[in-house]
Amino acid sequence: MATKHRGPKGASWAAQAFESKTAKAGGVVRRGVATAKKANGYHDLIDMAHAKGYRALIGGGQIVIFCNADPVTDAATGHPI
């Protein structure tokens, strides 16, 4: 049986990621893709990151958001992402 998501959903759920101390300090936040989809906040989270000018990357089942306008580069190649 699938578990239900408890707590806020959609835009409210997504907004919480940007209210954290880490996000406000320009750090990196991450949320699980499956969790974001259960909360119906996947697209809201990506849209909010984009609207703020942040980079959102997906890998390993995680949405990783760089909460600043700094460039993001590939560590192996040094090329911008």
QUIGIGI-V64515 format. One line per field, one symbol per residue. ss: DSSP state (h for helix, s for strand, l for the rest). phi: phi as a letter, one per 20 degrees, with the letter a starting at -180 (. if undefined). psi: psi as a letter, one per 30 degrees, with the letter a starting at -180 (. if undefined). A space follows every 10 residues. Layout:
ss->???
phi->???
psi->???
This chain:
ss->lllllllllh hhhhhhhhll hhhhlllsss sshhhhhhll lhhhhhhhhh hlllsssssl lsssssllll llslllllls l
phi->.feefdofcl fffffgfeef ffffeneddc cfffffffel dgffffffff feneecdcam mceddeeaef fdcfffdmef d
psi->kkkkkkallb eeeeeeeffl eeefggaklk kkeeeeeegh geeeeeeeee ffglkklkkh gkjkkjhlgk kklkeefgkk .
